[in-house]
């Protein structure tokens, strides 16, 4: 296994990397540690101090400097001194010494208590979620990761990152031209290197989505696809396999939330019969038709649309603007709203969340 990278490496290969390497033997990490080009971070020594207070609660509230001098802390450090792994992030050549999976996740989700209990956290972590569309979807995927939801996540998008995406996607100029799924996967792994991120760099289509659902690879779908036809087909398949679908649509400074509980037997798409949509899909999907669906079926009519958003839609139709207006603040709000709803659905906290359309401002 090769861990080291140098200045003459094939950059095209490096740019396609999105998975970290977990190195469990210190001897195998030594070549990277000794490499002057490696950005080495010792998170482990900090984590020992954090974990000590979690497992030895009698010391909570005491002066930390004094606690670190106690026999109990020194014994804890001796006992834990070999309980670490190294994580190598090849895209930026960083090597992190960290606690292994169980202890890392205990630390990472400790501040969730008891807004999310340990038992609930285990349930959420075990659920598999598909996020399709990496504009608003990239924010949703990351906020869920922060909350400790879905240790196995599937993300799909066929597009690459453009500069015009940087107003709403959490990325940087150094990532322009990378696949959006690569950008999103790296961010997820940097937050939780023990996650499993399945990427679909060609996007989602009817065939690969049915394969996922038929093989029971997803417990919930977050649908953020631009193409109207695939939005409908996603719901037809979700209905067939009884998978709930959540969608966020940004609307100026706010967002519109859609929840369709196909897992509970819901039989419509955007509150209309399936046959209506099947007939519609037989016709040409022009920008005007797509705009009407977004405006009326998804947002609920022009009266619900942000006035500036409505104005920009007209400019898109007149070819005065390249695309629909979107704000990063709304994309982040979408990540927050979707994560709250996903948590409620997966924990079965509110099965009244059956078919819901809300506008958040």
C-alpha positions in Angstrom: 0.0 0.0 0.0 1.4 3.4 -1.0 0.7 6.3 1.4 3.2 9.0 0.3 2.6 11.7 -2.2 5.1 14.1 -3.7 5.1 17.2 -5.9 5.5 15.2 -9.1 2.5 12.9 -8.5 -0.3 12.6 -11.1 -2.6 15.4 -9.9 -5.6 14.0 -11.9 -5.5 10.9 -9.8 -5.2 12.9 -6.6 -8.2 15.0 -7.4 -10.4 12.0 -7.8 -9.6 10.7 -4.4 -12.3 11.1 -1.8 -11.8 8.3 0.8 -9.3 8.5 3.7 -7.0 5.7 4.5 -7.3 4.2 8.0 -3.9 3.0 9.2 -4.2 0.7 12.2 -0.5 -0.1 12.7 1.9 2.7 13.7 4.7 1.1 11.7 2.7 1.6 8.5 2.2 5.2 9.3 5.9 5.9 9.9 6.7 6.7 6.2 4.1 9.4 6.2 5.1 10.7 9.6 8.7 11.0 8.5 7.8 12.6 5.2 8.4 16.4 5.5 5.5 17.1 3.1 3.0 15.5 5.4 0.7 17.7 7.5 0.7 15.8 10.7 -2.0 16.4 13.4 -2.0 14.8 16.8 -5.7 14.9 17.7 -5.2 11.9 20.0 -3.6 13.8 22.9 -6.5 16.3 22.9 -9.0 13.5 22.7 -7.6 11.7 25.8 -8.4 14.8 27.8 -11.9 15.1 26.4 -12.8 11.4 26.9 -11.5 11.3 30.4 -14.2 13.7 31.6 -16.8 11.7 29.8 -15.9 8.4 31.4 -14.8 9.9 34.8 -17.8 12.2 35.4 -16.8 12.9 39.0 -14.1 15.3 37.7 -16.6 17.4 35.7 -16.5 21.0 36.8 -13.0 20.8 38.5 -10.0 22.8 37.4 -8.7 21.0 34.3 -5.1 21.8 34.9 -5.3 20.2 38.3 -7.3 17.1 37.0 -4.5 16.4 34.4 -2.1 16.0 37.3 -4.2 13.4 39.1 -3.3 9.7 39.3 -6.6 8.8 37.8 -5.9 10.8 34.6 -2.3 9.5 34.4 -3.6 5.9 34.8 -6.2 6.6 32.1 -3.5 7.8 29.7 -1.3 4.8 30.3 -4.3 2.4 29.8 -5.3 4.2 26.6 -1.9 5.1 25.1 -2.1 2.5 22.3 -5.8 3.0 21.5 -5.3 5.0 18.4 -5.3 4.9 14.6 -3.9 7.2 11.9 -6.2 8.6 9.2 -4.6 9.8 6.0 -6.4 12.2 3.8 -4.6 11.9 0.5 -6.2 14.9 -1.2 -4.4 17.3 1.2 -1.7 14.9 2.5 -2.8 15.3 6.1 -2.2 12.5 8.6 -4.3 12.6 11.8 -3.6 10.5 14.9 -7.0 9.9 16.4 -9.0 7.5 18.6 -10.6 4.6 16.8 -14.2 4.5 15.6 -16.1 3.8 18.7 -14.3 6.3 20.9 -14.2 8.9 18.1 -18.0 8.7 17.6 -18.6 8.8 21.4 -16.6 12.1 21.5 -18.2 13.5 18.4 -21.8 13.0 19.5 -21.3 13.6 23.2 -22.6 17.2 23.0 -25.8 15.9 21.3 -26.8 14.4 24.7 -29.7 14.4 25.6 -31.2 16.2 22.7 -30.3 12.9 21.0 -29.9 10.0 23.5 -27.2 7.4 23.1 -29.9 4.8 22.1 -31.4 7.2 19.5 -27.9 8.0 18.2 -27.3 4.3 17.5 -30.5 4.1 15.6 -29.8 7.2 13.5 -26.3 6.1 12.8 -27.5 2.8 11.5 -29.9 4.2 8.9 -28.9 4.5 5.3 -29.8 7.7 3.5 -29.6 8.7 -0.2 -29.1 12.4 -1.0 -29.6 13.0 -4.7 -28.4 16.4 -6.0 -25.4 18.1 -4.4 -26.4 21.8 -4.4 -28.8 22.1 -1.4 -28.2 18.4 -1.0 -24.5 18.8 -0.1 -25.5 21.0 2.8 -28.1 18.5 4.0 -25.7 15.6 3.8 -23.1 17.5 5.8 -25.5 18.7 8.5 -26.8 15.2 8.9 -23.2 14.0 9.3 -22.5 16.5 12.0 -25.6 15.3 13.8 -24.4 11.7 13.7 -27.1 10.6 11.3 -26.5 7.8 8.7 -23.0 6.4 9.0 -23.6 5.0 5.5 -24.7 7.7 3.0 -25.2 7.6 -0.7 -24.7 10.8 -2.6 -25.5 11.4 -6.3 -24.7 14.2 -8.8 -23.3 14.1 -12.3 -22.0 17.7 -12.3 -18.7 19.4 -11.3 -18.2 22.3 -9.0 -18.3 25.7 -10.7 -17.4 29.1 -9.3 -21.1 30.1 -9.5 -21.9 27.3 -7.1 -19.7 28.7 -4.3 -22.5 31.0 -3.1 -24.4 28.0 -1.7 -22.0 25.0 -1.6 -19.6 24.7 1.2 -16.4 24.4 -0.8 -13.4 26.5 -2.0 -11.9 27.9 -5.1 -9.2 25.2 -5.0 -11.9 22.6 -5.7 -13.3 24.2 -8.9 -13.7 21.5 -11.6 -14.0 18.6 -9.1 -17.1 16.4 -9.2 -19.6 17.7 -6.7 -19.9 14.2 -5.1 -16.1 14.3 -4.5 -16.3 17.7 -2.8 -19.2 16.5 -0.6 -17.6 13.1 0.2 -14.4 14.7 1.3 -16.2 17.1 3.6 -18.2 14.2 5.1 -15.1 12.1 5.7 -13.1 15.0 7.2 -15.9 15.3 9.7 -16.2 11.5 10.2 -13.4 9.5 8.7 -15.2 6.3 9.8 -18.2 6.9 7.7 -19.1 5.1 4.5 -19.9 7.4 1.6 -21.1 5.8 -1.6 -20.8 8.2 -4.5 -22.8 8.1 -7.8 -20.7 10.5 -10.0 -23.0 9.9 -13.0 -26.1 10.9 -11.0 -29.2 8.9 -10.2 -31.4 7.4 -12.9 -34.3 5.0 -12.9 -32.2 1.9 -13.3 -29.6 2.6 -10.6 -32.2 3.9 -8.2 -34.4 0.8 -8.6 -31.3 -1.4 -7.9 -30.6 0.5 -4.7 -34.2 0.2 -3.5 -34.7 -3.4 -4.6 -31.6 -4.4 -2.7 -32.8 -2.4 0.4 -29.8 -0.1 0.4 -31.8 3.0 1.5 -34.1 3.8 4.4 -34.9 7.3 3.3 -34.4 9.5 0.2 -33.6 13.2 0.2 -34.4 14.4 -3.3 -32.7 17.5 -4.6 -32.6 16.8 -8.3 -33.1 19.6 -10.8 -34.6 17.5 -13.6 -38.4 17.3 -13.1 -38.8 13.9 -14.8 -36.4 12.2 -12.4 -38.1 13.9 -9.4 -41.3 12.1 -10.5 -39.6 8.8 -11.2 -37.9 8.9 -7.8 -41.2 9.1 -6.1 -42.8 6.4 -8.3 -40.0 4.0 -7.2 -40.1 5.2 -3.6 -43.8 4.5 -3.5 -43.2 1.0 -4.9 -40.6 0.2 -2.3 -42.2 2.1 0.6 -39.4 4.6 1.2 -40.1 8.1 2.6 -39.0 11.1 0.5 -38.0 14.5 1.9 -37.3 17.5 -0.4 -36.2 21.0 0.3 -36.8 23.8 -2.2 -35.1 27.1 -1.6 -37.4 30.2 -1.9 -35.5 33.5 -1.6 -34.4 33.7 2.0 -36.6 30.7 3.0 -37.2 27.1 2.0 -40.2 24.9 1.2 -40.2 21.5 2.8 -41.9 18.5 1.2 -42.4 15.2 3.1 -44.0 12.2 1.3 -44.4 9.2 3.6 -44.5 6.4 1.1 -43.4 4.2 4.0 -46.8 4.8 5.5 -48.8 4.1 2.4 -49.1 7.6 0.8 -50.0 7.2 -2.9 -49.7 10.6 -4.4 -46.9 12.8 -5.8 -47.0 16.5 -5.0 -50.6 15.9 -3.9 -51.7 14.7 -7.3 -52.4 11.2 -8.6 -49.5 9.2 -10.1 -51.4 8.9 -13.5 -51.4 12.7 -13.8 -47.6 12.7 -13.7 -47.2 9.7 -15.9 -49.2 11.5 -18.6 -47.3 14.7 -18.1 -44.0 12.9 -18.6 -45.1 11.8 -22.0 -45.0 15.4 -23.1 -42.0 17.7 -23.7 -40.6 19.1 -20.5 -39.9 22.7 -21.5 -38.5 25.3 -19.1 -42.0 26.8 -19.0 -43.6 23.5 -18.0 -40.9 22.8 -15.4 -41.2 26.3 -14.0 -45.0 25.9 -13.7 -44.5 22.7 -11.7 -42.0 24.2 -9.3 -44.2 27.3 -8.9 -47.6 25.7 -8.5 -47.1 22.1 -7.4 -44.0 22.4 -5.3 -44.1 25.9 -3.8 -47.9 26.1 -3.9 -48.6 29.1 -6.2 -47.0 32.4 -7.1 -48.4 34.0 -3.9 -46.0 31.9 -1.9 -42.9 32.8 -3.9 -40.5 35.4 -2.7 -41.2 38.5 -4.9 -37.6 38.8 -5.9 -37.4 35.1 -6.7 -40.5 35.5 -8.9 -38.9 38.4 -10.7 -35.8 36.3 -11.4 -37.8 33.4 -12.7 -39.2 35.7 -15.4 -35.7 36.8 -16.3 -34.6 33.2 -16.6 -37.5 32.6 -19.0 -36.4 35.6 -21.0 -32.8 34.3 -21.1 -31.6 37.3 -19.1 -30.3 35.2 -16.3 -28.4 31.9 -16.6 -30.3 30.0 -13.9 -32.7 30.3 -10.9 -31.7 32.5 -8.0 -30.4 30.8 -4.9 -28.8 31.9 -1.7 -26.3 30.1 0.5 -28.2 31.1 3.6 -31.3 29.3 2.3 -29.2 26.3 1.3 -27.8 26.0 4.9 -31.3 26.6 6.3 -32.4 23.7 4.1 -29.7 21.5 5.6 -31.0 22.3 9.1 -34.7 21.8 8.3 -34.1 18.6 6.5 -32.0 17.2 9.3 -34.6 17.9 11.9 -37.3 16.2 9.8 -35.1 13.2 8.9 -34.4 12.7 12.6 -38.1 12.7 13.5 -39.0 10.3 10.7 -36.2 7.8 11.5 -36.9 7.9 15.2 -40.7 7.6 14.5 -41.2 10.6 16.7 -44.1 12.0 14.7 -45.9 9.8 12.2 -48.3 12.7 11.6 -45.5 13.9 9.3 -47.3 12.2 6.5 -47.7 14.6 3.7 -46.4 18.0 4.7 -45.7 21.2 2.8 -44.3 24.0 4.8 -42.7 27.3 3.9 -39.9 28.4 6.3 -38.9 32.1 6.2 
